[in-house]
Amino acid sequence: MGRTPVLQPSSHAVRPGLTCLIGPSGAGKSSLLGILAGRKSRGRIEGSVSLGGVAVGAAARRLRIGYVTQDDVLNYYYYYYYYYYYYYYERRGG
């Protein structure tokens, strides 16, 4: 079985707050988010992810980085504040 890179090497900085990642289907958005949040466990991951200029492992990233997946089902009657509240407090144990 050959190894095909899913993502090309890159270097980016993301500031605290809301960040949106958009792109066409199959572009690697979910793979990138999974790696950044420390939730990707399949395949070989090379490189490093830094928080505050310090390289951190997957376990530390799981505690500090979260994202809303496209397949999560939330009641659309709630305002965005409640979505953030739900993810921060309920999902992350904030």
Biopython code that builds the backbone (N, CA, C, O; Angstrom):
import numpy as np
from Bio.PDB.StructureBuilder import StructureBuilder

atoms = [
    (1, "MET", "N", (0.848, -1.168, 0.000)),
    (1, "MET", "CA", (0.000, 0.000, 0.000)),
    (1, "MET", "C", (0.900, 1.239, 0.000)),
    (1, "MET", "O", (1.716, 1.408, 0.906)),
    (2, "GLY", "N", (0.759, 2.100, -1.002)),
    (2, "GLY", "CA", (1.580, 3.297, -1.107)),
    (2, "GLY", "C", (1.152, 4.386, -0.147)),
    (2, "GLY", "O", (0.020, 4.409, 0.336)),
    (3, "ARG", "N", (2.065, 5.270, 0.114)),
    (3, "ARG", "CA", (1.765, 6.392, 1.001)),
    (3, "ARG", "C", (1.529, 7.632, 0.162)),
    (3, "ARG", "O", (2.403, 8.063, -0.591)),
    (4, "THR", "N", (0.362, 8.193, 0.294)),
    (4, "THR", "CA", (0.006, 9.401, -0.423)),
    (4, "THR", "C", (-0.229, 10.506, 0.584)),
    (4, "THR", "O", (-1.081, 10.359, 1.461)),
    (5, "PRO", "N", (0.504, 11.616, 0.487)),
    (5, "PRO", "CA", (0.272, 12.717, 1.430)),
    (5, "PRO", "C", (-1.148, 13.269, 1.285)),
    (5, "PRO", "O", (-1.637, 13.488, 0.177)),
    (6, "VAL", "N", (-1.786, 13.483, 2.417)),
    (6, "VAL", "CA", (-3.123, 14.053, 2.419)),
    (6, "VAL", "C", (-3.036, 15.571, 2.452)),
    (6, "VAL", "O", (-3.853, 16.258, 1.838)),
    (7, "LEU", "N", (-2.041, 16.099, 3.171)),
    (7, "LEU", "CA", (-1.828, 17.539, 3.274)),
    (7, "LEU", "C", (-0.407, 17.876, 2.856)),
    (7, "LEU", "O", (0.520, 17.102, 3.094)),
    (8, "GLN", "N", (-0.245, 18.999, 2.250)),
    (8, "GLN", "CA", (1.084, 19.478, 1.890)),
    (8, "GLN", "C", (1.679, 20.209, 3.097)),
    (8, "GLN", "O", (0.941, 20.785, 3.897)),
    (9, "PRO", "N", (3.001, 20.187, 3.230)),
    (9, "PRO", "CA", (3.631, 20.920, 4.341)),
    (9, "PRO", "C", (3.239, 22.400, 4.311)),
    (9, "PRO", "O", (3.170, 23.015, 3.247)),
    (10, "SER", "N", (2.987, 22.951, 5.481)),
    (10, "SER", "CA", (2.608, 24.362, 5.560)),
    (10, "SER", "C", (2.935, 24.907, 6.940)),
    (10, "SER", "O", (3.204, 24.158, 7.879)),
    (11, "SER", "N", (2.905, 26.219, 7.036)),
    (11, "SER", "CA", (3.139, 26.894, 8.303)),
    (11, "SER", "C", (2.163, 28.060, 8.393)),
    (11, "SER", "O", (2.129, 28.920, 7.513)),
    (12, "HIS", "N", (1.373, 28.083, 9.457)),
    (12, "HIS", "CA", (0.365, 29.130, 9.634)),
    (12, "HIS", "C", (0.250, 29.498, 11.101)),
    (12, "HIS", "O", (0.615, 28.723, 11.984)),
    (13, "ALA", "N", (-0.257, 30.681, 11.341)),
    (13, "ALA", "CA", (-0.545, 31.129, 12.708)),
    (13, "ALA", "C", (-2.037, 31.429, 12.789)),
    (13, "ALA", "O", (-2.595, 32.084, 11.910)),
    (14, "VAL", "N", (-2.670, 30.951, 13.835)),
    (14, "VAL", "CA", (-4.095, 31.201, 14.064)),
    (14, "VAL", "C", (-4.223, 31.874, 15.414)),
    (14, "VAL", "O", (-3.744, 31.357, 16.423)),
    (15, "ARG", "N", (-4.861, 33.011, 15.432)),
    (15, "ARG", "CA", (-5.032, 33.760, 16.671)),
    (15, "ARG", "C", (-6.219, 33.207, 17.457)),
    (15, "ARG", "O", (-7.108, 32.588, 16.871)),
    (16, "PRO", "N", (-6.249, 33.419, 18.775)),
    (16, "PRO", "CA", (-7.387, 32.959, 19.575)),
    (16, "PRO", "C", (-8.694, 33.573, 19.085)),
    (16, "PRO", "O", (-8.721, 34.713, 18.621)),
    (17, "GLY", "N", (-9.755, 32.819, 19.191)),
    (17, "GLY", "CA", (-11.063, 33.297, 18.756)),
    (17, "GLY", "C", (-11.640, 32.372, 17.710)),
    (17, "GLY", "O", (-11.203, 31.231, 17.561)),
    (18, "LEU", "N", (-12.611, 32.866, 16.997)),
    (18, "LEU", "CA", (-13.291, 32.087, 15.976)),
    (18, "LEU", "C", (-12.500, 32.119, 14.676)),
    (18, "LEU", "O", (-12.152, 33.190, 14.178)),
    (19, "THR", "N", (-12.221, 30.958, 14.138)),
    (19, "THR", "CA", (-11.535, 30.828, 12.860)),
    (19, "THR", "C", (-12.347, 29.893, 11.986)),
    (19, "THR", "O", (-12.775, 28.832, 12.441)),
    (20, "CYS", "N", (-12.563, 30.275, 10.739)),
    (20, "CYS", "CA", (-13.322, 29.438, 9.812)),
    (20, "CYS", "C", (-12.375, 28.847, 8.778)),
    (20, "CYS", "O", (-11.472, 29.524, 8.286)),
    (21, "LEU", "N", (-12.590, 27.600, 8.462)),
    (21, "LEU", "CA", (-11.799, 26.903, 7.460)),
    (21, "LEU", "C", (-12.758, 26.405, 6.397)),
    (21, "LEU", "O", (-13.625, 25.576, 6.674)),
    (22, "ILE", "N", (-12.607, 26.909, 5.181)),
    (22, "ILE", "CA", (-13.509, 26.513, 4.100)),
    (22, "ILE", "C", (-12.696, 25.994, 2.927)),
    (22, "ILE", "O", (-11.528, 26.344, 2.756)),
    (23, "GLY", "N", (-13.321, 25.168, 2.136)),
    (23, "GLY", "CA", (-12.677, 24.627, 0.955)),
    (23, "GLY", "C", (-13.550, 23.555, 0.345)),
    (23, "GLY", "O", (-14.547, 23.145, 0.938)),
    (24, "PRO", "N", (-13.177, 23.096, -0.844)),
    (24, "PRO", "CA", (-13.988, 22.087, -1.522)),
    (24, "PRO", "C", (-13.893, 20.727, -0.837)),
    (24, "PRO", "O", (-12.993, 20.480, -0.034)),
    (25, "SER", "N", (-14.812, 19.876, -1.162)),
    (25, "SER", "CA", (-14.828, 18.521, -0.630)),
    (25, "SER", "C", (-13.533, 17.805, -1.000)),
    (25, "SER", "O", (-13.083, 17.863, -2.144)),
    (26, "GLY", "N", (-12.943, 17.133, -0.019)),
    (26, "GLY", "CA", (-11.716, 16.391, -0.273)),
    (26, "GLY", "C", (-10.444, 17.207, -0.186)),
    (26, "GLY", "O", (-9.367, 16.699, -0.498)),
    (27, "ALA", "N", (-10.542, 18.460, 0.230)),
    (27, "ALA", "CA", (-9.363, 19.331, 0.291)),
    (27, "ALA", "C", (-8.494, 19.078, 1.522)),
    (27, "ALA", "O", (-7.365, 19.565, 1.583)),
    (28, "GLY", "N", (-8.995, 18.330, 2.499)),
    (28, "GLY", "CA", (-8.218, 18.024, 3.689)),
    (28, "GLY", "C", (-8.582, 18.839, 4.909)),
    (28, "GLY", "O", (-7.828, 18.860, 5.882)),
    (29, "LYS", "N", (-9.724, 19.512, 4.882)),
    (29, "LYS", "CA", (-10.136, 20.347, 6.010)),
    (29, "LYS", "C", (-10.296, 19.522, 7.286)),
    (29, "LYS", "O", (-9.768, 19.892, 8.335)),
    (30, "SER", "N", (-11.012, 18.421, 7.203)),
    (30, "SER", "CA", (-11.229, 17.584, 8.378)),
    (30, "SER", "C", (-9.933, 16.957, 8.863)),
    (30, "SER", "O", (-9.720, 16.828, 10.068)),
    (31, "SER", "N", (-9.073, 16.570, 7.948)),
    (31, "SER", "CA", (-7.774, 16.002, 8.338)),
    (31, "SER", "C", (-6.946, 17.042, 9.072)),
    (31, "SER", "O", (-6.352, 16.745, 10.109)),
    (32, "LEU", "N", (-6.902, 18.254, 8.545)),
    (32, "LEU", "CA", (-6.137, 19.325, 9.182)),
    (32, "LEU", "C", (-6.676, 19.630, 10.573)),
    (32, "LEU", "O", (-5.904, 19.741, 11.526)),
    (33, "LEU", "N", (-7.984, 19.765, 10.696)),
    (33, "LEU", "CA", (-8.584, 20.057, 11.999)),
    (33, "LEU", "C", (-8.327, 18.926, 12.991)),
    (33, "LEU", "O", (-8.040, 19.173, 14.162)),
    (34, "GLY", "N", (-8.431, 17.692, 12.518)),
    (34, "GLY", "CA", (-8.165, 16.549, 13.389)),
    (34, "GLY", "C", (-6.736, 16.537, 13.901)),
    (34, "GLY", "O", (-6.496, 16.214, 15.064)),
    (35, "ILE", "N", (-5.788, 16.885, 13.047)),
    (35, "ILE", "CA", (-4.382, 16.937, 13.446)),
    (35, "ILE", "C", (-4.157, 18.077, 14.432)),
    (35, "ILE", "O", (-3.528, 17.886, 15.472)),
    (36, "LEU", "N", (-4.670, 19.259, 14.107)),
    (36, "LEU", "CA", (-4.475, 20.420, 14.982)),
    (36, "LEU", "C", (-5.070, 20.187, 16.365)),
    (36, "LEU", "O", (-4.477, 20.578, 17.370)),
    (37, "ALA", "N", (-6.235, 19.553, 16.422)),
    (37, "ALA", "CA", (-6.910, 19.340, 17.697)),
    (37, "ALA", "C", (-6.421, 18.087, 18.424)),
    (37, "ALA", "O", (-6.912, 17.771, 19.507)),
    (38, "GLY", "N", (-5.465, 17.375, 17.841)),
    (38, "GLY", "CA", (-4.916, 16.190, 18.488)),
    (38, "GLY", "C", (-5.844, 15.000, 18.468)),
    (38, "GLY", "O", (-5.735, 14.118, 19.319)),
    (39, "ARG", "N", (-6.752, 14.955, 17.519)),
    (39, "ARG", "CA", (-7.735, 13.876, 17.465)),
    (39, "ARG", "C", (-7.504, 12.902, 16.320)),
    (39, "ARG", "O", (-8.256, 11.938, 16.181)),
    (40, "LYS", "N", (-6.507, 13.121, 15.514)),
    (40, "LYS", "CA", (-6.205, 12.235, 14.389)),
    (40, "LYS", "C", (-5.303, 11.113, 14.870)),
    (40, "LYS", "O", (-4.202, 11.365, 15.361)),
    (41, "SER", "N", (-5.763, 9.872, 14.733)),
    (41, "SER", "CA", (-4.970, 8.751, 15.245)),
    (41, "SER", "C", (-4.541, 7.773, 14.158)),
    (41, "SER", "O", (-3.733, 6.882, 14.423)),
    (42, "ARG", "N", (-5.052, 7.915, 12.964)),
    (42, "ARG", "CA", (-4.691, 7.011, 11.878)),
    (42, "ARG", "C", (-3.669, 7.664, 10.965)),
    (42, "ARG", "O", (-3.656, 8.882, 10.787)),
    (43, "GLY", "N", (-2.834, 6.848, 10.403)),
    (43, "GLY", "CA", (-1.845, 7.354, 9.462)),
    (43, "GLY", "C", (-0.623, 7.909, 10.166)),
    (43, "GLY", "O", (-0.529, 7.886, 11.393)),
    (44, "ARG", "N", (0.304, 8.406, 9.376)),
    (44, "ARG", "CA", (1.541, 8.961, 9.918)),
    (44, "ARG", "C", (1.465, 10.479, 9.875)),
    (44, "ARG", "O", (1.178, 11.070, 8.834)),
    (45, "ILE", "N", (1.720, 11.087, 10.995)),
    (45, "ILE", "CA", (1.673, 12.545, 11.101)),
    (45, "ILE", "C", (3.088, 13.037, 11.356)),
    (45, "ILE", "O", (3.746, 12.605, 12.303)),
    (46, "GLU", "N", (3.547, 13.936, 10.509)),
    (46, "GLU", "CA", (4.886, 14.502, 10.660)),
    (46, "GLU", "C", (4.778, 15.984, 10.951)),
    (46, "GLU", "O", (3.793, 16.625, 10.587)),
    (47, "GLY", "N", (5.790, 16.528, 11.608)),
    (47, "GLY", "CA", (5.803, 17.950, 11.907)),
    (47, "GLY", "C", (5.395, 18.214, 13.337)),
    (47, "GLY", "O", (5.323, 17.299, 14.157)),
    (48, "SER", "N", (5.131, 19.470, 13.626)),
    (48, "SER", "CA", (4.762, 19.841, 14.989)),
    (48, "SER", "C", (3.681, 20.907, 14.979)),
    (48, "SER", "O", (3.502, 21.628, 13.997)),
    (49, "VAL", "N", (2.970, 20.991, 16.085)),
    (49, "VAL", "CA", (1.957, 22.027, 16.296)),
    (49, "VAL", "C", (2.363, 22.763, 17.556)),
    (49, "VAL", "O", (2.629, 22.141, 18.584)),
    (50, "SER", "N", (2.411, 24.085, 17.484)),
    (50, "SER", "CA", (2.812, 24.903, 18.627)),
    (50, "SER", "C", (1.636, 25.722, 19.129)),
    (50, "SER", "O", (0.821, 26.213, 18.348)),
    (51, "LEU", "N", (1.563, 25.860, 20.435)),
    (51, "LEU", "CA", (0.585, 26.745, 21.071)),
    (51, "LEU", "C", (1.376, 27.758, 21.879)),
    (51, "LEU", "O", (2.128, 27.390, 22.782)),
    (52, "GLY", "N", (1.210, 29.017, 21.561)),
    (52, "GLY", "CA", (1.963, 30.053, 22.251)),
    (52, "GLY", "C", (3.457, 29.942, 22.010)),
    (52, "GLY", "O", (4.255, 30.330, 22.864)),
    (53, "GLY", "N", (3.845, 29.414, 20.850)),
    (53, "GLY", "CA", (5.251, 29.287, 20.517)),
    (53, "GLY", "C", (5.934, 28.055, 21.079)),
    (53, "GLY", "O", (7.139, 27.879, 20.899)),
    (54, "VAL", "N", (5.175, 27.194, 21.762)),
    (54, "VAL", "CA", (5.734, 25.988, 22.366)),
    (54, "VAL", "C", (5.127, 24.767, 21.688)),
    (54, "VAL", "O", (3.905, 24.629, 21.638)),
    (55, "ALA", "N", (5.968, 23.882, 21.168)),
    (55, "ALA", "CA", (5.466, 22.656, 20.542)),
    (55, "ALA", "C", (4.783, 21.796, 21.601)),
    (55, "ALA", "O", (5.342, 21.550, 22.670)),
    (56, "VAL", "N", (3.568, 21.341, 21.291)),
    (56, "VAL", "CA", (2.799, 20.534, 22.240)),
    (56, "VAL", "C", (2.313, 19.260, 21.553)),
    (56, "VAL", "O", (2.116, 19.230, 20.339)),
    (57, "GLY", "N", (2.125, 18.216, 22.345)),
    (57, "GLY", "CA", (1.653, 16.940, 21.837)),
    (57, "GLY", "C", (0.144, 16.907, 21.687)),
    (57, "GLY", "O", (-0.561, 17.858, 22.025)),
    (58, "ALA", "N", (-0.327, 15.786, 21.173)),
    (58, "ALA", "CA", (-1.755, 15.628, 20.902)),
    (58, "ALA", "C", (-2.601, 15.724, 22.172)),
    (58, "ALA", "O", (-3.680, 16.314, 22.144)),
    (59, "ALA", "N", (-2.135, 15.159, 23.275)),
    (59, "ALA", "CA", (-2.917, 15.183, 24.515)),
    (59, "ALA", "C", (-3.162, 16.619, 24.988)),
    (59, "ALA", "O", (-4.273, 16.952, 25.402)),
    (60, "ALA", "N", (-2.146, 17.458, 24.930)),
    (60, "ALA", "CA", (-2.291, 18.860, 25.343)),
    (60, "ALA", "C", (-3.204, 19.614, 24.391)),
    (60, "ALA", "O", (-3.976, 20.472, 24.819)),
    (61, "ARG", "N", (-3.123, 19.301, 23.100)),
    (61, "ARG", "CA", (-3.980, 19.979, 22.128)),
    (61, "ARG", "C", (-5.442, 19.594, 22.317)),
    (61, "ARG", "O", (-6.330, 20.426, 22.134)),
    (62, "ARG", "N", (-5.698, 18.340, 22.680)),
    (62, "ARG", "CA", (-7.084, 17.916, 22.910)),
    (62, "ARG", "C", (-7.743, 18.714, 24.024)),
    (62, "ARG", "O", (-8.957, 18.917, 24.002)),
    (63, "LEU", "N", (-6.968, 19.165, 24.986)),
    (63, "LEU", "CA", (-7.509, 19.953, 26.093)),
    (63, "LEU", "C", (-7.756, 21.412, 25.735)),
    (63, "LEU", "O", (-8.558, 22.081, 26.385)),
    (64, "ARG", "N", (-7.074, 21.912, 24.706)),
    (64, "ARG", "CA", (-7.120, 23.350, 24.425)),
    (64, "ARG", "C", (-7.738, 23.731, 23.091)),
    (64, "ARG", "O", (-8.067, 24.900, 22.885)),
    (65, "ILE", "N", (-7.907, 22.785, 22.182)),
    (65, "ILE", "CA", (-8.425, 23.107, 20.852)),
    (65, "ILE", "C", (-9.697, 22.317, 20.602)),
    (65, "ILE", "O", (-9.740, 21.107, 20.825)),
    (66, "GLY", "N", (-10.722, 22.998, 20.143)),
    (66, "GLY", "CA", (-11.972, 22.330, 19.806)),
    (66, "GLY", "C", (-12.506, 22.855, 18.492)),
    (66, "GLY", "O", (-12.125, 23.935, 18.039)),
    (67, "TYR", "N", (-13.370, 22.102, 17.898)),
    (67, "TYR", "CA", (-13.995, 22.561, 16.658)),
    (67, "TYR", "C", (-15.363, 21.927, 16.500)),
    (67, "TYR", "O", (-15.652, 20.887, 17.092)),
    (68, "VAL", "N", (-16.197, 22.558, 15.703)),
    (68, "VAL", "CA", (-17.534, 22.066, 15.424)),
    (68, "VAL", "C", (-17.470, 21.311, 14.108)),
    (68, "VAL", "O", (-17.122, 21.885, 13.077)),
    (69, "THR", "N", (-17.804, 20.028, 14.139)),
    (69, "THR", "CA", (-17.760, 19.236, 12.914)),
    (69, "THR", "C", (-18.995, 19.475, 12.068)),
    (69, "THR", "O", (-20.021, 19.935, 12.570)),
    (70, "GLN", "N", (-18.899, 19.168, 10.807)),
    (70, "GLN", "CA", (-20.009, 19.432, 9.907)),
    (70, "GLN", "C", (-21.174, 18.467, 10.112)),
    (70, "GLN", "O", (-22.286, 18.748, 9.664)),
    (71, "ASP", "N", (-20.943, 17.344, 10.776)),
    (71, "ASP", "CA", (-22.009, 16.374, 10.948)),
    (71, "ASP", "C", (-22.662, 16.421, 12.324)),
    (71, "ASP", "O", (-23.544, 15.610, 12.607)),
    (72, "ASP", "N", (-22.253, 17.344, 13.183)),
    (72, "ASP", "CA", (-22.917, 17.467, 14.470)),
    (72, "ASP", "C", (-24.325, 18.010, 14.269)),
    (72, "ASP", "O", (-24.559, 18.882, 13.433)),
    (73, "VAL", "N", (-25.242, 17.483, 15.040)),
    (73, "VAL", "CA", (-26.629, 17.905, 14.923)),
    (73, "VAL", "C", (-26.972, 18.756, 16.133)),
    (73, "VAL", "O", (-26.989, 18.270, 17.264)),
    (74, "LEU", "N", (-27.245, 20.024, 15.886)),
    (74, "LEU", "CA", (-27.656, 20.944, 16.938)),
    (74, "LEU", "C", (-28.964, 21.597, 16.522)),
    (74, "LEU", "O", (-29.231, 21.781, 15.335)),
    (75, "ASN", "N", (-29.757, 21.937, 17.492)),
    (75, "ASN", "CA", (-31.027, 22.576, 17.233)),
    (75, "ASN", "C", (-30.797, 23.964, 16.623)),
    (75, "ASN", "O", (-30.136, 24.804, 17.233)),
    (76, "TYR", "N", (-31.325, 24.202, 15.455)),
    (76, "TYR", "CA", (-31.077, 25.460, 14.753)),
    (76, "TYR", "C", (-31.817, 26.652, 15.353)),
    (76, "TYR", "O", (-31.625, 27.779, 14.897)),
    (77, "TYR", "N", (-32.650, 26.436, 16.353)),
    (77, "TYR", "CA", (-33.352, 27.547, 17.000)),
    (77, "TYR", "C", (-32.446, 28.332, 17.956)),
    (77, "TYR", "O", (-32.760, 29.469, 18.310)),
    (78, "TYR", "N", (-31.333, 27.736, 18.373)),
    (78, "TYR", "CA", (-30.444, 28.412, 19.302)),
    (78, "TYR", "C", (-29.586, 29.449, 18.598)),
    (78, "TYR", "O", (-29.262, 29.306, 17.419)),
    (79, "TYR", "N", (-29.225, 30.483, 19.321)),
    (79, "TYR", "CA", (-28.297, 31.474, 18.790)),
    (79, "TYR", "C", (-26.891, 30.914, 18.859)),
    (79, "TYR", "O", (-26.646, 29.936, 19.565)),
    (80, "TYR", "N", (-25.974, 31.516, 18.143)),
    (80, "TYR", "CA", (-24.603, 31.015, 18.099)),
    (80, "TYR", "C", (-23.958, 30.956, 19.478)),
    (80, "TYR", "O", (-23.109, 30.098, 19.720)),
    (81, "TYR", "N", (-24.345, 31.856, 20.389)),
    (81, "TYR", "CA", (-23.782, 31.849, 21.732)),
    (81, "TYR", "C", (-24.009, 30.494, 22.401)),
    (81, "TYR", "O", (-23.118, 29.955, 23.058)),
    (82, "TYR", "N", (-25.195, 29.963, 22.226)),
    (82, "TYR", "CA", (-25.521, 28.698, 22.861)),
    (82, "TYR", "C", (-24.738, 27.539, 22.253)),
    (82, "TYR", "O", (-24.426, 26.574, 22.951)),
    (83, "TYR", "N", (-24.418, 27.618, 20.974)),
    (83, "TYR", "CA", (-23.571, 26.593, 20.359)),
    (83, "TYR", "C", (-22.197, 26.589, 21.022)),
    (83, "TYR", "O", (-21.672, 25.539, 21.392)),
    (84, "TYR", "N", (-21.629, 27.784, 21.164)),
    (84, "TYR", "CA", (-20.308, 27.889, 21.786)),
    (84, "TYR", "C", (-20.364, 27.414, 23.243)),
    (84, "TYR", "O", (-19.472, 26.710, 23.716)),
    (85, "TYR", "N", (-21.414, 27.809, 23.928)),
    (85, "TYR", "CA", (-21.571, 27.370, 25.305)),
    (85, "TYR", "C", (-21.625, 25.838, 25.372)),
    (85, "TYR", "O", (-20.955, 25.212, 26.193)),
    (86, "TYR", "N", (-22.424, 25.266, 24.504)),
    (86, "TYR", "CA", (-22.558, 23.812, 24.466)),
    (86, "TYR", "C", (-21.208, 23.141, 24.237)),
    (86, "TYR", "O", (-20.838, 22.222, 24.967)),
    (87, "TYR", "N", (-20.480, 23.597, 23.233)),
    (87, "TYR", "CA", (-19.207, 22.954, 22.926)),
    (87, "TYR", "C", (-18.159, 23.194, 23.994)),
    (87, "TYR", "O", (-17.380, 22.295, 24.312)),
    (88, "TYR", "N", (-18.132, 24.376, 24.541)),
    (88, "TYR", "CA", (-17.095, 24.656, 25.526)),
    (88, "TYR", "C", (-17.380, 23.955, 26.848)),
    (88, "TYR", "O", (-16.513, 23.271, 27.393)),
    (89, "TYR", "N", (-18.580, 24.124, 27.355)),
    (89, "TYR", "CA", (-18.887, 23.615, 28.680)),
    (89, "TYR", "C", (-19.310, 22.153, 28.695)),
    (89, "TYR", "O", (-18.922, 21.404, 29.592)),
    (90, "GLU", "N", (-20.079, 21.751, 27.739)),
    (90, "GLU", "CA", (-20.601, 20.383, 27.743)),
    (90, "GLU", "C", (-19.616, 19.392, 27.119)),
    (90, "GLU", "O", (-19.391, 18.315, 27.671)),
    (91, "ARG", "N", (-19.039, 19.739, 25.998)),
    (91, "ARG", "CA", (-18.159, 18.809, 25.302)),
    (91, "ARG", "C", (-16.751, 18.802, 25.870)),
    (91, "ARG", "O", (-16.110, 17.752, 25.929)),
    (92, "ARG", "N", (-16.263, 19.965, 26.290)),
    (92, "ARG", "CA", (-14.885, 20.069, 26.756)),
    (92, "ARG", "C", (-14.785, 20.049, 28.269)),
    (92, "ARG", "O", (-13.681, 20.014, 28.813)),
    (93, "GLY", "N", (-15.897, 20.069, 28.949)),
    (93, "GLY", "CA", (-15.879, 20.037, 30.412)),
    (93, "GLY", "C", (-15.384, 21.329, 31.016)),
    (93, "GLY", "O", (-14.808, 21.327, 32.104)),
    (94, "GLY", "N", (-15.608, 22.466, 30.304)),
    (94, "GLY", "CA", (-15.113, 23.762, 30.724)),
    (94, "GLY", "C", (-15.698, 24.235, 31.984)),
    (94, "GLY", "O", (-15.361, 25.323, 32.451)),
]
sb = StructureBuilder()
sb.init_structure("model")
sb.init_model(0)
sb.init_chain("A")
sb.init_seg("    ")
for serial, (resi, resn, name, xyz) in enumerate(atoms, 1):
    if name == "N":
        sb.init_residue(resn, " ", resi, " ")
    sb.init_atom(name, np.array(xyz, "f"), 0.0, 1.0, " ", f" {name:<3s}", serial, name[0])
structure = sb.get_structure()
